[in-house]
């Protein structure tokens, strides 16, 4: 089952919005937040970061980090335009692949 996750933050609106698309069902959550503009960003996509965060049991396909104008999505309509038109589900044959690639940066 293809699952699409999108999380966005707006410093202007002091809001963070998260969306999960699971099949055809869309769920969202919204937080009123305020943050100072960070001087740097650390993105942890998978793994536990030395035990600081729980791991993710799954597979990522085409991860994207968007920043700047247009990255903040607030409504289901905004999400449909970006998620469904620009990031379609992978072809069905991709779900049956049993290939695992290990990356070693030593």
QUITA-V700220 format. One record per run of one state. SS is the DSSP state (~ for helix, > for strand, _ for the rest). FROM is the first residue (numbers start at 1). LEN is the number of residues. If there is no record, write none. Layout:
SS/FROM/LEN + SS/FROM/LEN
This chain:
_/1/2 + >/3/8 + _/11/4 + >/15/8 + _/23/2 + >/25/8 + _/33/43 + ~/76/11 + _/87/5 + ~/92/5 + _/97/10
